[in-house]
Amino acid sequence: MTTPARPSVSILLPCRDAEPYLPECIASIEAQTAPNYEVLALDDGSADGTHRLLVDWAERDPRVRLLDPEGSGVVAGLRRLAREARAGLLARMDADDIAAPRRLSAQVALLRSAPQIAACGTGVRYFPREAVASGYLRYETWLNELTSVEDVARDVFVECPIAHPTLMVRRQVFEDIGGYRDVDGPEDYDLVLRMIEAGHELANVAEILHEWRLGPHRLSERSERYSADAFRRLKISFLRRSFMPTGRPVVIWGAGKVGKAFARAWMASGDSTDDSTIAAFIDLDPRKIGQMIHGAPVLDPSGLATVGSALSRPYVLAAVGSPGARGEIREALDRQGFVEIVDFRAVA
């Protein structure tokens, strides 16, 4: 097999202690129906047989390049891999996951058919299924329902709307926004938020084309940078700087666990020059209405009319955990003349 002069897709594959899973990952890449790809792999200090597996792979397949790390950690590895990529499309893959044979070809087809879309992911299925707790099932269901550009833009502050190991991004866009950054939080979500902040459109292929492995070996299970608090801090940072109007009272719809956690993070994110107060909470539970949370009253939905003024109506952050409740809130706000994104956003 000869190496193509210029591959269509560069697959970025950082690895660490992946020996038990890497053979399945490699087999799934080799089974891709889009053969014009290159793989850039990197071993980030593995203590098992990962490096030997990568060396053997690179020796038998000229499309595979094994790079030496420059620094340690996933962000340093991804930067190194992206810098060496030759294709106009960059695709992520995790060393413990399995890609469906059509994954790359389906994503390439979407991006070729829609030049305005800067990046896309695919639907996912967590495995092994016996390890999939209810929270993961909710995220899987939610993610697999986000297919259109409008879906992604609407729900981008609920959770990351592109599964990172399924990401395919136009290289020029990736470079224009500065690539991966080492931030106090998830590097993949930061990348997605910066793309949307810069005005780019994102979508997902409406097929489940990626098997996403769960287990205690996952970095997201072990690192504080992928904690719920880190995600909230990142969301609020972007909301404040680019995605919310200034000078409007902030109302949190949701006086439960999700709403209270988001409100605490919101207030903690302000400084002496920034109004970090919450004007009110909205809730349907009659037991909560009339209470005070963080110095703000809990009102029923009709109470929104009493917050702010005709010249400065409140901006609502719908902070609930249930997709069903999110839909009810959207309908209620629509009836009151609130326009999503302009007057409110769903968050979590």
N, C-alpha and C positions, 0 to 999 in steps of 0.2 A: 504494500500500500504506500502511495506517495503522499507527501504532505501538500495540501492545497496551497496555492500561492497566497491566497487571502481567504481565511475561513469566514463563513457568514456569522457564526456565533462563537464567542469565547466563553467557556464554562469556567467559573471561578470556584475552586474546590479546596478550601482550607481544611486540614485534617489534624486531629489530635486524639491519640489513643482510640483509633477507630477500627482496629484489627477485626473485632468480631463482626462488624457490619459492612466494612468496606467492600468485600467481594460482591455483595448484592448490589451495592451502589454502582460499582464499576460495570457489572453485567447490565444494569439498567441503562447506563450511558451508552454502552456498546450496542444496545438494542435499539437506539434511537432511529427513527425513520428519516431523520434529517442528517445525512452523513457528513455534511460540510461544516464540521465544528472542530475546535481545538479545545483541549482541556489544559488549564493551568492549575497544577496541584502544588500544595505546600504542606510540609509536615512541621507543625508547630511544637516541637519538643516532645514527641510521643515517647512513652516508656515501654511500648509493646512493639508488635511487628508491623505497625503502620508503614514505616519508611520502606521496609523491604517490599511490601506489597506495591507501593507506588513506584519503586525502582523497577520492579518486574514489569509493571504495566507500561511504563514509559519505554522500556527496552523492546517490547513487542508491538507497540502502537506509536507510530511517528506523530500522531495527532496529539499526543500527551507530552507535556513539558513539566518536569519537576523542578521547582524553583527553590532556592535557599531562602529562608526567612530573613527579614531585616527587622529586628525587634521581635517582641513576643506579644501574643494576644490576638484575638480575632480581627480587630480593626487594623492592626499593623499588617496582618496577613492579607486581608482583603485589599488594602492599599497596594501592597506589593504585587498581588496577582493582577489587579486592574491596570497597573502601570505597564505590565508586560503584555497585555492582551493586544491582539492584532485585528480583531473583528469589529464591525460597527455596532454589534449587539453584544451586550454582556449578560450572561445568565448565571444565576446563583444555583449552587447545589450543596447540600450537606452530606457529609461522608457516611452518615448513618441512615439516609433516606433512600427511597426507590422512586425513580421517575418512570411514568408510563411511556411506552415506545413513541407515542405521538406528542409527548410534551413539547419538545423543541419545535417541531414542525407546526403545531397548532399556534404557538405563540408567535413564531415568525410570520405565519399567515395573517394573524390578527394585526400585527404591526405594519405589515406591507399593505394591508387593505385599508388601514386607518392611519395615514401619516400624521394626523394631529395627536395621536396617542403616544406619549413619551415612554411609557413602561406598562407592563402587564404582569399579572400572576396567573395562577390557575386555581381551580378547585382542589381541595385536599381531603385526605382521609387519614385520620390518626390510626396508628397501630402500635403494638398489638391491641386488639379491641378490648381485651379484658383489663387493660391498664387505663382505658379512657374513662375518666371520671366525668361527672355531670357538667362541670365547668368547661372542660375541653369539648364536650359534645355541643354545648351551647355556642362556643366560639366557632367550631367547625360548621355548624348549621348557619350561623350568622354570616360567616365568611363566604360560604358557598352560594349565598343568595346575593352577594355583591358582584355583579357582573358589568354593569354599564358604567360609563364615566360619571353619570349623575349619582348612581348608587355610592360609588367610592367617595365622591366629593361631599355627599350628604353625611356619611357616617365616619368620616376620617378621624373624628375626635372621640369616637366610641372605643375603638381599638385599631391597631394597624390593619388597614383594609387589603394589604397585599401580604401573603405569606412569604416571608423572606426567602426560604429555600426554593421558591417558585419564581422569584423575580427575574424578569428579562427587561433590560433598559437600554435605550439608545445611548451609545457611548458618548456622543456629543452632548446630550443633555446631562449625563452623569458628570462629565468633566466641567461643563458650564456652571454647575451648582457646587462644585468642589469635591465631588466624590464622597467617600465615607469619612466621617469625622469621629474623633475620640471624645465623646460627650458623656455627661453624667446621666446616662440612660441608654436605651436601646439604639444602636447605630442604624439598624434597618428602618425603624420608625422615623428617626431623625431624617434619613435620606428621603423617605416618602413625603414627609411634611414639607421639606424644602422644595421638592419638585412641585407640589401643589401650591406652595407659597409663591413660587416663581411663575405660576400661571399655566403649568403643564397639566395635561389630562392623563388620567390613569384608568385602567380597567382590568378585568379578569376574564380569561377564557372560561366560558360557561360549561366546563367539563372538569370532572375530578381526574387529574392527571399526575397526582403526586401523593405518594404514601409517606406520611410524616411520622417518624418514629418517636415514641415517648419512652421515658426511662430516667433514672436518677443520674445517668451520665451526661444528660443535656446541660449545656452551659446556662440555659435559661432557668433551670431548676436550682442552680447553685450560686449564681452571681446576683448581687444587689442591683446591678445596672439593669436587670430585667424584672425587677420587682414591681408590684402595683404602684408603689409610691413613686418610683422612678418614671414610670409611664405617665402618671398624673402630672408630675413636675414638667415633663417635656410637653405634654398637651397644653398646659397652662402657659408655659413660656411662649409657644407659638400663637396661642389664642390672643394673648396680650399684645404681642408685637405686630401681628399682621392680620388677624382674622376677626377682630371685634371692633365695633365702632367705639369711639371715645365719647365720654361725657354722658353716657346713659346708665341709669341704675341697673345693677346686676341682680337678677332674681334666679334662684335655684329651684327648679321644679323637681321635687323629690326630697322628702324629709326623712328618708330611711338611711340605711347604711351607706349606700353609694353617694347619695346627695350630701350627707354630712362629711364624708371623707373628702369629696371634691371641694366642699366649702372650706374645710380646714386648709387644704393645700392652696386654694385660691387666696385666702387671707394671708397665709405664710409667704406667698410669693411677692407681695407688695413691698414698697419701700416708702420712705418719708415723703416722696413726691408723687405717690401713686395712691389713689383711692382703692383700697382693697376690701371695703366693707361689702356685705351682702344686704341688699335692701329688704328682701323678704324671701321666704320659702313658700312654695305652693305644694299642697298635698290634698289627696282625696280622703284620707283617713280621718274621720271625725274626732278620733282620740288625740290626734296631733294638732288639729286646727285650734288656734288660740295660744299655743305654746310659744316660747321664745327659744331660738337656737342661735348660738353665737351672737346674741344681741339683736336678732332679726325675728319678726313675727312669722308664724306659720299661718298662711291664709288658704281659703278654698279658691278654686280657679276664678270665681267672680271677683276676688280681691285684687286681681291684676289691674283692674281699672283704677284702683286707688293708688297705685305705685307710679311714681314719676309724674309727668305732666303731659299736656297736649303737645308740647314742643320737644319733650324728651321721654318718650315711652320707654319702659324697661327692656333690657335685652335678657332673654331667658335662656338659661342653660339647663336642658332637660337631663338630669343626672339620675337615671334609674338603671337597674340591672337587667330587667326583663324586656326582650324585644316587643312583647305584647303590650306592655305598659308604655313603651316608647311610641308605638303606633297610636295608642289612645291619646297621648299627650299631643302628638302632631295633629290629630283631628280636632282636639279641643282648642289648640292655638289657632288653627286655620279658621275655626268658627269665629274667633275673636279678631280676625284680620291680621294675625301675625304671619309673616312670610319666612319660611325656613331659610337659614343662612343670613338673610337680611335682618331678621328680628329674633331669631332663636337658632340654637344648635343642639343636637343630641351629643352628650358627653357621657363618660363613665370613669 
